[in-house]
Amino acid sequence: MLRWMRSIVGWTEDRSGAISFVAPIMTHRVPRNAKWWYVFGSATMMFFGIQVVSGILLATLYAPSAADAYQSLVYIDTQVPMGWMLRAIHGWSSNAMIVMVLVHMLQVFLHGAFKYPRELTWMVGVLLLFCTLALAFTGQIMRWDQDAYWGLGIGASITDRIPFLGNQARNILLGGPYIGGATLSRFFALHVFVLPGLTIALVGLHLALILKNGISEMPKPGEVVDPATYRKTYEERTHRTGVPFWPDAAQRDMVFCGLALIVVVGLAALYGPFGPGGRPDPTLIDANPRPDGAFLWIFAALALLPPQIETFLLLAGGPVIVLGMLAVPLISNRGERAPTRRPLAVISVLVIGSAIAALTWLGVSSPWSPVMDAWTSVPTPVRMVRRLTPLQMQGALVLQNQQCRNCHALDGEGGMRGPDLTDVGGRLSWDQLVRQVQQGGGNMPAYGKTLSSAETVALAAFLQSCRVGGEPAARIPGALERAASSDSAPQALAPLGK
């Protein structure tokens, strides 16, 4: 049997040269101290492989037409044996791939591994990052639900702002002047053919550059990169003290990849696939589209942009970020690599990481968006209606029926667009409450012509009862406050209401 296997391998090798091609790749020498920090690139490739295999299987079941795409996903989830698990693995491995790419690039940046002679390796890695993000974005469009439909609408409106070429760019993006069947076909082709092919080509180029220039060793303070001497010194040191990638370094890669795969499969089994949400319906004007987790920080940043510079930042921000990342090795390709000797690099990572984390949290909570069903689905907290007078109880009903809870929270439940009203009675006096309700201010509309005098008095009475821990009511002496303390409060407010 052994002789038979050798003859088959020998015959195949003689005609293909496969072993001769793969052997130098598997046995190339790497620095001895290239240990656990260097496993994230291999994990990224593993998850990309999972994406390709699971994507091919899903493509055999998915119907890339506007009329059938949504229902085909429901069919995969409910009718195909383990179809929901296949979709879940595809979705969670996509998120894992993004995480691994980001961590890998963070390690390369902090360790200065983008310096000479690995400038091109970094640039190709940047392109791979944006290919990965593009795959995730187009994958969300494949769900063809409310988030996909309205997200495309927002993207089309941004594209439409391009000077002179806005209409043409929007038509290219959507496959026509509006979102329809051609739009889904276009994004299906991008997600299944164009972007995977480009990613495979970039991965091959990335690996070729790694084999050409080697894997960077762990940085040490005092060891500087000098293009005049670095390559010769690196090759001599690697030849003298390095170890073959297989099996020495590959063992750590396999252990980490195995653990990461267990985590992803566990998350897929526990939480299931992503979407689809509600059916795409352009008549739902109260839809609140939200991107997947990797894009929540962009979602929040766009929502918080000042209107005066919104268009400029929307159009210029992306190209500036891409060009800035590509230019990193051109700006600094020599000198110290150790993070302790590069405080500016460490500070920039901390600042950018903190900003993205904060924006992601804001994207999750989206405090700028009203909770459109809060007035019907979020009840008034029981503790806030105990021992209320009939007038105050009527005000609680006014607060609920006038949909104030869509923008205002009580005990943290409700909208966050406006201030939390849990302790408003300790912050605003009676006349301030009435003035705010009737005249509005900031983002709040005026309700002077919407509420009757009796409703305004009742609402102000309830709001004045909203206090925490026995806090006294806020008091600013005035005619309205004196009127409210008497039986003639509704009559005193009559001229201001209906």
N, C-alpha and C positions, 0 to 999 in steps of 0.2 A: 504494500500500500504506500509506504514511504517513497519507494523508488518511482511508483506511478505518479505520485503527487509532484515529485521533483521534475519528472519529465514534462508534466503539464506546465509547471511554472517556468521551466527552461524554454519550452516551446513558445509560451506567451511572451516572455521577456525578450527572446530573440527577435520577435516580430514587432513588439510594441515599445520596448525600452522603458516600460512603466517603472520598474524597480530602480533602474539607473536614474530616472527622473526624480522619484520620490525620496530615495535614500539620502542624497545631500541635504534635502529639506529637513528630514527627520533627525539627521545626525549633526547638523551644523552646531558649532560650539557657541555657547552663551556664557556670559559672566557667571561665576560661581555664586555671587551674592544676589542674583536676580531671582528672588523667591516669591513670596505670596503677593507682593504688590504687582506682579506681572501676570496674574491669572485672568484679568478682566477682559483682555483682548480675545483670548480663547473662548471665554464664556459668551462674548458678543457673537462670535462666529457660530457657536453652538445654537444660540437662540435664533439666529438668522436661518440656520438650517431647518430648525423646527418650523419657522414661519413659511419657508418654501414648501416643505412637505405637507404641512396642514393646509396651506393655501391651495395647493394643487388639488387636494381632496375636497376642499370646500368649493372650488371652482367647478367641480363636476356636478354639484348639487345646486349651486346658486344660479338664479335667473337674472341676468343683468339687463332688465327692462324696468322702466318706471312703473308699469302696471303690475309686475309680478315679483319684484325684488323683495319687498317687505314680506309677502306671504311665503316666499321661498325660505326666508330665515325662520319664520314660524314653523314651517314644515321640517326644517333641519332640527330645530329645537325639540319638537314634539313627536315627530313621526320617524325620523331616521334613528336607528339604534345607536346610542352614544353620540348622536349628532351634537347635542348640547355640550358634551365634554370636548368634542373636537373644536367647536367654536370657542369654548372657554380657554382651551390650551392656546389657540391661535391668538386670542386677545391678551391673555396674561403674558405670553411669551413676547408679544410686541412691547408691552410695558417693561418687561425685564430687559429686553434688548436696549431700549432707550436708557434705562438705568445703567447698564453695563458700559454703554458707549460714553455716557457722561462721566462715570467714575474713572474709566480708562483715560479719558482726555484730561480729567482733573489730576490724575497721577502723573501723566506726561508733563503737564504744565508745571506742577509744583516741583517735580524733579528736574526740570529744565531739559527734558529729553528731546525737545524740539530744536535744540541748538545744533550746530554743525556736527556731523554731515547729514542730519535727519530733518532738514527743513521741508523737503518734499513729502516725507512720510507724514509730518504733521498736517500739511496742506491737504493731502489726500484723506487723512482722518477727519478733517473739518468737513470735507465734502460728503464723507460717509455719515457723519452726524446729521447733516441736513437731508440726506437721502432717507435715513432712518425716520426722521420726523415727518418727511413727506409721505412715507409709507404708512405711518400711523394716522396722519390726517386723511389720506385717501381711503384708508380702511374704515374710518368713521363714516365717510360718505357712503360706503357700501351698505351700511345698515339702513339707509334710506328711510329714516324716521324723522320726527319733528326736529331733533337736533341737527341732523344732516341737512334737511331742507332749509331751515332758517339760517344755519351756519353758512350754507352756500349763498343765501341771499345777502348776508352781511359781507361775505367775501366779494360778491359781485358789486355791491355798493362801494366798497373800498377801491376795487379795480376801476370803477367808473370815474374815480377822481383823478386818474392819471391825465395830466394835461395833454390835449390834442388827440391822444390815442385811447382815451377811456372807453369809448363805445366799442372800438375794435377789440381792445383787450378783454372786455367783458364778454363779447361774442365768442372769442377764442376760448375763454374759460368755461363758458356754459354751453358751447356748441350752438349758440343762437341768442336771440334777445332775451330769453326767459329760461327758467329752470324747467327742464322736461326730460323726455327719454334720451335725447342726444347728450344731455349733461351726464346722466348716469353711465352711458356707454363710454363717454370720454374718460371719466374717472376710473371706470373699470379697466380700460386699457392701460391707464397710467399705473394703477395698483397691481395689475397682474402681469403686465409685460414690460413696460418702459422702466419703471423704477426698480424692479428686481433685477432686470438685465444690467442697468447702470450700476446697481449696488454690487453685483457679482464682478463686474469689470473693475470697479474701484477696489474691492477686496483683493482681487488678484494683483493689481498694481501695488497695493499696500504691502502685501506679503513679499512681492519681488523687491521692494525697497527695503524691507526689513532684512531680507537675506543679503542684499547688497551692502547695507550699512551697519548691520548687526543690531542687537538689542542693547540699549544703554545700560551701563552698570549703575548700581545704587550710588547716588551722589554723596560726596564727602566734602566737608568744609576745607577749603584750601586747594582742591583739585579743580583747576580752571580749564575751560575749553579754548584751545588755541588752534584755529584751522590749519596753521602751518605744521603742527606736530601731532595733533590729536589722533588722526587716522592710524598713523604708524604705531603710536604708543598703544592704542586700543587693540590693534591686531596682535601685537606682540604679547600684551597682557592676556588676551583671550586665548591665544595659542598656548600660553604657559600655564595659566591657572583656570581656564574655562572648562566647562563640562558639556557633553553632548545634550542637545535638547531632548532626545529620546535615549534613555528613559528618565534621566535625572529631572529636568524641568517639567516634562510632560506629566509626570506623576502628580505634581501639585495641581496642574491644570485639570486633570481628570477628576481629582478629589473635589475641587471647588465646583466644577461643572456638574458633577453628580449631586452635590448638595443643593446647588441652585435649581437644578431640574426638579428635585424632590419638593422644594418650596413652591415652585410655579405650579406643578401638578396638584399639590395640596390646595393652593389658592383657587385653582380652577375648579376642583371638586367641591370646595367649600362655598364659593361665591358664584360659580356658574359663569355664563358668558355675559358680555356687555351688550345691553339692548336686545332687540330694538325697542325704542320707546313708542310713543304714540304714532299713528300713521301720519305721513306728511300731509298737511292740510293748510293751504294758503289762506283759508278763511278764519283760522284761529288767530285773532289779533293779540290775544293775551299769552301767546306762547313765550316761553322763557328759554331760548336755546342755550346750551352749555356744552363746551367742548370736553374732550376727554382730559384726564388728569395732567398729561404732559403739557397741555396748552392752556391750563387754567390761569397761569401767571400772565400770559399774553392777553387772555380774555379780560383779566382785571386791569392790566395796564391800559388797554384800549378804552375800557369803560371810564377810567379816571383821567384820561388826557384832557387838558384844558381845551375848550373849543377853539381858541385863537390859533393854536399851533397843531391842532389835531391832524389836519390833512398833511401838513409837512412831515410830521413824525410818522404818520402811517406809511407814507410813500418812501421816505428817506431812511427810516429806522432800520428796516430789514437789510438793505444793501450795506449800510454802514457797519452793522454787526458782522455780516459775512466777511466783508473786506477787512475789518479790524482783526478778526480771528485768523484770516489767511496771512495777514501782515505780521503776526507775532514773531515768527522766526526770522523775518527780514529785519525787524527792529532790533532784536537781541539774539544773535546767533553765536556769541562767544562769552567767555567769562565764567563766573561761578554758577554752579548748578544746584548746590545745597539750598533748601528752603530757608535755613537759618541765616544764610548770607543774601537772601533775596526777599527782604521784608515787604517790598512793594507788591511782589507777586502774591504773597500770603494775604496781605491786606485786601488786595483786589478780589481774591477768591472769597474771603469772608464777607466783603461788602456785597458782591454780586450774589453769592449764595443766600445771604440774609434777605436781600431784596426779592429774589425769586421765591423764597419760602413765604415771605409776608404777602406777596402778590398772589401766590397760590392759595393761601388761606382766605384772602379776600375773594378770590375766584370761587372758592367753595361756598362761602357765606353770601357773596354778592349783596352787600348791604344797600347798594344803590337801587336794587330792584324791589318793587312792592311784592308782597305775598298775596297774589290776587284772590285766593280763596280763604284768607285768614278770617274774614268776617263771618264765614259760614262754618269753618272747620276748626277754628282755634277758640275755645270757650274762654270766658272771663275767669281768672283764677278764683276758686271758691273763697279763699281767705280774704279777697278784696271786696266781696259782697256780703260778708257777715256783718250783722248789726248796722246795716245801712238804713237810712230813713227812706220813706217812699220816694221822696224827690231825688235822692242820690241813686236809688235803684232804677228810677226812670232814666237818669243820666247814663247809667251803665248800658241800658238798652239802646239809647241814642248812639253811644260810642260804637256799639256793635253794628247797629242797623245802617249807620252812615258809612260803614266800611273803613272807619278810622284804624282798625286793627291791621289793615293791609300795609300801612306804613309805620304804625306805632306798636311797640310791644308792651305787654304787661307781664312782669315776672320773667322777662326774657323770651316770651312766646308771642310771635307775631312778626310784622315787618320791622326792618331796621333802617328804613330810609329816613324816618324821623326819629326824634329822641324817644327813649324808653319812658313811659308814663308812670312807672311804678311809684316814683317818689315825686311826681310833678307838683303835688300839693304843698310840699315843703320847699319848693324852689320858686313857684310863681304865686302871686297873690290873686285874690278873686278878680280884680279888675284886669290884671295881666292875662289871666286865663280867658276872660270874656273877650278882651281885645284880640288875642291870638286867634280865637275861634272865629270871630266875626270878620276880622281884617286879614287874616292869614299872615304870611311872611316867609321869606326864604323859598323853599320848595313847596310850602303848604298853601293850598288855595284858600280863598276867603269863603266862609260859610254864612256870611251875614244875610244873604238873600236865599239861602237854602234852608236854614233852620228858623223855626218860629222863636219868639221870645221865650216861651215856656220851655222849648227844647234846649235853647242856649243856657237858660238858668239851670235846668236839670243836669246838663252836661258839665257845666262849671262846678256844680255842687259835687258831682261824682269825682271829677278830677281833683277838687280840693280835698276829698277824702283819701286820695291816693298818697299815703305817707308811710314811712318805714319806721318801725320801732318806737311808736308813740311820739314821733317828731311833730312839733307844733306846726300849724298851718302858716305859710308865709303871709306876711301882712304888710301892705303899703296903704295907709289911710287914703280913702277916696270916696266919692259919692256912690260909686257902684258897689263898693264893699259895704257901706252903711245901708244901701238899699237892699242888698242881699241878705242882711241880717234881720230884715223886717218881713212882715207878711206881704208887703207890696212889691217884692222883687220882680215878678213878672211884669207888673205895670211899669216899673221904672225902666225896664229894658225894651218896652214895647216899641218906642221909636226906632230902635236899632235893628229890630227884627222885621218879620213880615207884617 
